[in-house]
Amino acid sequence: MKTPFFIVVGISYKDADASIRGKFSINPSSSEKLIKYSSKIGLNNIVVNSTCNRVEIYSSFKDPNLLIDLLCKYSKGTIKEFKDFGYIIKGKKAIKHIFNVGTGLDSQILGDFEIIAQLNNSFIRSKKLGAIDPLFDRLFNMVKHCSKRIKNETNLSSGATSVSYAAVRYILDNIPDLKYKKILLFGAGKIGRNTCENLVKHTSNKHITLINRSEDKAKLISGKFKVLIENIKNLNTSISNSDILIVATAADKPTVTKKMIPKAKPLTILDLSVPKNVDENISEFKNVDLLDLDYLSTITNNNLENRKKFIPDAEKIIIEIINDFYLWIETRKFAPTINALKLKFKKIQQNKIDLLKKKTSTFDDNSLKEVSEHLIQKITNRIANHLRDSDDFEEELESIKTIFQLNQNDY
């Protein structure tokens, strides 16, 4: 049976570095504009997912060129750059791809389950804007269900190997006398929050300071993890006083520039932002050690190696749920006809019961109803199974409608 068309247009860590991915990054506001514009031009079923490792558009629209144009229109990427670094995936391969993405199998750090929350937020945004039909709704919910099963039934997510942990792992392995160093964390979004938690959990450092544009948000995190907070007005001074600077802001351009960096004091900077939020020219300073997301993502450890053993278990669950999705699609095509057929049979059943009641005062209608209900279920199930396995589905469905005289009034 024909599978509904599904397409993915995107750019990811596999072929594009953080600088290129940063150009194609689309913030939530731009994603919303893209979706609204798509609806205006008659392009429905569209989800935009932009993370630090990938930017992807999912759709049932068959022209990838229009989707690429939209991606470039609402980001800073160009058509030429997409041709050099981007990809187009169609059909069943595209469906398999979104399951791999949503379950962490396609993540830069294997088994990173933060992606499913990001994907779900992107899906909810599209749904609120009316850009999702029942088929897309079912697909994304099944991806979410698949991710949950893999997390609960396998050890693919065992150990800590997220980007935020990789940053802390680098600090632990490469910074001597860490407990005496002053750490400044700039940015209190999801990655910043996770990094703060990992710093508190895995280091004995008591000199962690958090700065965020929204001081209220910083205060919430400070209260939870018992770290210091500083007003953003004092960012330059705080950087000058720090030994380690972690940048996890979500701006479209650098939030840390060359003029903010002291030229003598040694400073380690970890930029966890996409697009990069630390001016790359800062690496020219001999006193600065600047690391970006791509470098941190190459840090492997025992936890990551251990996860690879559970890929086959995860793949089995993915295949099982994808097959359920295809079965749902097939059933959905003939479900209205089967339901109409059941209703028709029940009308016949009720008419016969009413007739027998008139003829016999002692007639036991419950027994007959039980037997006939069983027969109705048996017959409709047999017909449904036959349609599901049929090579001439459309023709046989029309034959059933003709044989049982089903019309629009029966649906």
N, C-alpha and C positions, 0 to 999 in steps of 0.2 A: 504494500500500500504506500502511496506517495507521502513523503514526509514534508510538512510545511517548511517553507523557505526560511532560513535563518542565516544571518551574516554577522561577522565580526570585522571591524576595521580598527586597527590599533597600532601602537608603538610601545615597545617594552625594553626592559633591561637586557634582553637577549642580544639585541642588535644595536641598541642606542645607549650611549652613556648618559650620565645624569644631566649634562648640559643640554643635550638634544631633547631628552625627555622633559626637561624643564620648559623648553619652548612650546611643547605641545600640552603642557599642563593646563587644565581647565578648572577654575574654582567653582564652587556651588552656584554663585550668582550667574556666571557665564553659562554653566550647564543648564540652568533654568531658562535662560534666554534662548539657548540652542534648541531646547525642547519645544518652547513656545513657538519659535520660528518654524520648526519642523511641522508642527500641527497646522500652522497657517498655510503651508504649501502642500498639505495633504499627506504628509509623511507621519504615520502613526507607528506605534510599537517601537519606541526608541529609548534606550537607557545609556547614559553617559557615565562611565566609571573612571575617575582620575585619581591615581594614587602615586606614591613616590616611585614605584617600580613600573607602572604601566598607565597608559591612557587608552581606553577602548570604548567604541560605540557599538552597541548591540542593536540589531534591527531586523525586521522582516522585509525591508525594502530591498529590491533586487539590484539597484544600481549603486555599486560601491563608490563610483566617482562623486556622486552627490554627497555621500557620507564623508568622504575625504575632504570635499570642499567645506562642509560644515565644520569638520574638525579644525581645519586651518583658519576658517573665518572666525571662530570663537577662541582660538589660541594664538600664539605667536609663531607657530610652525608654518612652513611653506610646503607647497605641493612637491617641489623638488626634494626637500628633506624627507617628506613622507615616502617618495619613490625610492630614496636611498636607504631608509631605515624602517619603514612601516610594513605592514602585512595585511592581507585580506584572507579571511577564512570563511568558507561557505558550507551550507548543508549540515550533514551529520558530523563532519569534522568540527564545525563551529559549535554545535551543541556539546560535543565531547570537550571542546576547549573551555567553555564556560563552566563546566563541572570541574575541570582541572584547576581553573583559576579560583573558583569559589571554595574549593577544599584544600587549597594550599599546595597542591602538587605542582603547580606552575609558578610558584612564588620564587623570588630570588633567594630567599631563605626557606628551604623546604619545610612545609607544614606550618607556615606562618598563618595562624587562624585569625589574625586581625583583618585579613582581606574580606572575610565573609560579612563582617559588620560594615565595611566600606561599600561592598557590593549591594548589601541590603539597603543602606541609606540612599544609594543611587537609584535603586529600584523604587523605593518609597517616594522619592522626589518625582520620578516619572509618573507614578500612579496617581499622586495628588494632582498632577497637571493633566490627567486624563489621557496619557500617552501609552496606556497598557491595555491590551485586550485579554480575554480569559486565557488564551493559550500562553501568552507571555507571563501572565500572573502565575499560572500553573508551573511553568518552567522555572522561574526564579524561586518559587516556594520549594520546589523539589531540589534545587541546588542547595538551598538553605538546610533542608531536611538531610540531604546527603552529607553536608559538612558536619552537622550535629552527630550523625551516626558514626562517621569516621573518627570524630573526636572522642566519642564514648566507647567505640568498639575496637579501636586500634591504638597503638602508641605513637602514631605519626606526630603527635604534638608533644611528645614527652621531652622534658628538659626545656631550658630557656634558651632560645636562639633567635629572638626577635631582633629587629634593628636596634631598638633601644638597649637591649641586653648586649648586643655586639659592641656598641659604643662603650658601655661600662666594662665589658670584658677587655677591650683594648686598653682602657685606662688602668685596670687592675694589672695587666701583664706588662705595661710599658712605662708606667710612671712610678719612680722610686719614692719612698717616704710619702705615700699617698695620703695618709691620715693627717699630714701637716699642710697639705696643699689647699689653696682656696679655689673652690669650684663655682663657676657662675653658669647657671642654666637660663638661657634666654628663650622664652616661649613656653606656654602652658597649655598647648593643644594636646591631642591624644598622645603623640610621640613624646612630647615634653613631659607630660604627666607620667607616662610609663618609664621614661628615663629617670625621672626623679625617684620613682618607687624603687627602681633597680639600684640607683646610687645609694639610697638609704639601706636597702636590703643587703647589698653585697660589699659595701665599703664601711669602714669605721670612721669615715670622715665626718667631722662636726662643723665644717666650714662651707656648707652648701648654701648658695644664695640663688633665689629665683626672681627673675624679672619678667613681667608680661605687660602688654599694653593695657589690658584690663586688670587693674590691681585687685579688684574683687575676686576674680578668678584665681589670681595668684594666692590670695589669702586663704581660699578654700583648700588649695593644695598644700599650702604652708601649714595649715591647721592639721591636716591629715598626716603629713610626713615629718612634721616638726623641723622644717628648714626655715632659713631666714628669707625675708623678702625685701626688695629694694624698689623704689620708684623708678620708672623708666627714664625720668629726667636725669637720673644719676648713672645711666648706662655706661657712658664713656669712663667715668671714674671707676665704676665697678669692674670694667674690663681691665683697666690699668692695674687694679689691685689683685687681679686673678692670675692663677697659674694654669687653670684649665677653663676653656670657654666652650660650652655646648650650645649650639644654635639650632633650635627646633621651631622657628617661626614659619609662617605660611604666607609670605609676601610674594608679589610678582617680581620683585627686584631685591638686590642685596640690602639687608638690614644692618649688616656690619661692613663698614668700608675701611679703606687704608688709613684714613686720618684718625680713626678711633683706636688704632693699635699702637701700643708703645713700641719704640724701635730698639730698645735695649733689653728689656726684661724677657726671659724665655716664656713662651706661651704656646700651649697646645690647644688647637681649635678643631672641634669636630662639628662639621656641618651636616645635620640630619634632614635638611630641607630640600624639597623639590618643588619649583626650581631652586637652584642653589641660592642661599640667602647670605653667603659670605663672599665678598669680592675675591675672585680667584687670584687677582694680582697680589693679594696679601702674602701668597706663598713666596714672593720675591724676598721678603724679609728673612734674614738669616736666623733671627731669634724665634721665628714662628714655625711650628709644625702643623700644617693644615691637612686635614683628612676629610674626604667627602663620603657620601653614602655608599658609592660603588666600592670604595676601598674597604669600608667597614663590613659590607655584605660578603666580602671574600673570606672573612675570618671564619674558619671552620673549627669545630671542636667535637668532642666525643658525642655530645648530644645530637649534633647534626648527622654525623656518620651513623649513629644508632638508628635514626629515623628512617634511613634508606631501606632498612630491612622490612619496614612495614608498608612500603609502596604497593606490593602485590595485594595485600589485604585491603588497602584503600581502593585499588583499581577494581577489585571484585564488587565492592559496594557501589562504586560509581556505575559500573556496567549494569548491575541489578536495577538501580534506580532509573538509569536512562531507558532500559527496557520497559520499566513501568510507565515512564513518560510516553514512549511510543504506543504502548498498549492503551493508555488513556486517550491519546489522539485518535486511534482507530475506533475505540468504543464511542467516543464523542460524536463521530460521524454518523453512526446509526442509532445512537441512544434515543433520540426523539421518536424514530420509527418504532423501535422496540417498546417504548413507553406507550405510544399510541396503540400498538397491537395489544398490549396488556389491558388497556382500558376497554378496547373493543371486546376482548374475550370476557372481561368482567361484566360488561353490559349483557352479553349473551348469558353468562352465568346467572346474573340476578333475574333476568327475564324468565329463565327456566325455573329458578327457585320459586319465584312469585306464582308461576303457573301451577307448579306441583302443590303449593300451599293451598291454592283454591280447590284443587281436586281432592286433597287428603288433609283432613283436619289434624291428624296425628303425625303429620310429616315432620321428620327431624332434619331441619335445614342446616344445622351446624355440621353434621357429619358430611353431608353433600358438599357444603362450602369448603370444608377442610380438604376433601379429596380433589375437588375441582381447582382449588387454589394451587395445590401441589402440581396438578397437570398443567395449569397455565404457566407456572414458573418453569416447569420442565421443558415445555414447548418453546417458550421465549428464550430460555438459555441455549437450547439447541440451535435455534435460529441465529442468535447472537454469535455463538461460537463458529457457526458456518460462515457468517458474513466476515468475521475477523480473519478467517483463513482463506477466504475466497480471492482468486486472481481477477475475477470479474465483479468486483464489489459493487460498483455503481449500477451495473445492469441487473444484478441479482436483487439489489435494494429496490429498484423500480418494479421488479417482478413481484416482490412481496407486497408492495403498496397496491399493485393491480389485483393480485389474488385476493387480498383481504379488504379490498375496496376502501383503502385509507385515503382520506382527503384532508384538506386544511382544517376542517371542523373537528377532526379527530386529534389534532396536535395541541 
